[in-house]
Amino acid sequence: MKLGFIKSSFPNEQRVSLLPKHIKDFKNDIFIETGFGDSLNISDEEYRKKGVTILERSEIFFTCKAIFSLKLIQPSDYEYIRNNQIIIGWTHPKGSGKSFMINQAIPKKLVVVDLDNKRPKVFYDGKEYLPKWIPTDFIYQNSFYAGYAGTIHALISYGLFPTHEEKIAVLGSGNVSQGSFHAISKFSDNVRMFYRKTIPEFKEQIEKFDIIINGIDVGSEGVAIVTKKERKKIKEGCLIIDVAADVGNTIEDTDFTTIDNPIRYDSINKHYFYAVSNTPTLVYRNVSEVISEKFSKYIYAPKIEMFLDLIET
């Protein structure tokens, strides 16, 4: 099958999801958009040497049955998407990708593959399928880097490397939270990690923390960790770093910030807030290596037809 790669048009995204050195024994014909590796100074010629065909963006959509876009395809590309295509990437069908599902996936009968790290799924015609050949947590390093890079970026943007003077809370125990803890503990030992079971203990002392880092994603159907009412108890001037970027859900009444404007001051609650949604791109050289290697093994190399077989059984 023809598998086409387009450059992500998501703001500030610089990760390259396929490196030439990982193209080995692929069972699919590979097509990439012109300039696909530009952010890492990888020329189109390096891909050609690996047997890859180089096309313009619109030609990728026209030529290929399956389209890989690392981040969610933006509305500027909707006109190119054809009926019955396979769309692969971090598509977030139940989160930020809801609009895409409603406006594109359902009307055009698209097979949408969401490469969620915890549990990759395939969405088609209102049903969900599990591609069992993709292991759970297969790309945990991307989440770890999300926490690590996001925490460092937030501190620099805020203008503070904490010392023992600042009391710090890290919420969660998953890959994102572990990355955050690894970063923040370089500066201070006055750090507490709170797991979901110990969140009540965190809430009992929420007003004492100078920095609160969230690595928990509850999703739109989950229960908020910090409610709008509880935010009023947080210390004035506190820096809240939401590296999970589950805005409005884990921490209520919040919204995204951006790499260009990463810190927002909440004049009502008098807090500083950070919630950049694509922090791994801050260390795109590290993460490109990880995602190219892992995706090549589990997504690009096997026959893409396996996704179609899944929904037909």
Secondary structure, DSSP 8 states (H G I E B T S, - for coil): -EEEE----STT----S--GGG--S-SSEEEEETTTTGGGT--HHHHHTTT-EEE-HHHHHHH-SEEE-SS---GGGGGG--TT-EEEES--TTTTTHHHIIIIITTTT-EEEE--SS--EEEETTEEE--TTS-TTTTHHHHHHHHHHHHHHHHHHHT----TTS-EEEE--SHHHHHHHHHHTTT-S-EEEE-GGGHHHHHHTGGG-SEEEE-----TTS--SB-HHHHTTS-TT-EEEETT--BTTTBSS---B-SSS-EEEETTTTEEEE-BTTGGGGGHHHHHHHHHHHHIIIIISS-THHHHHHHH-
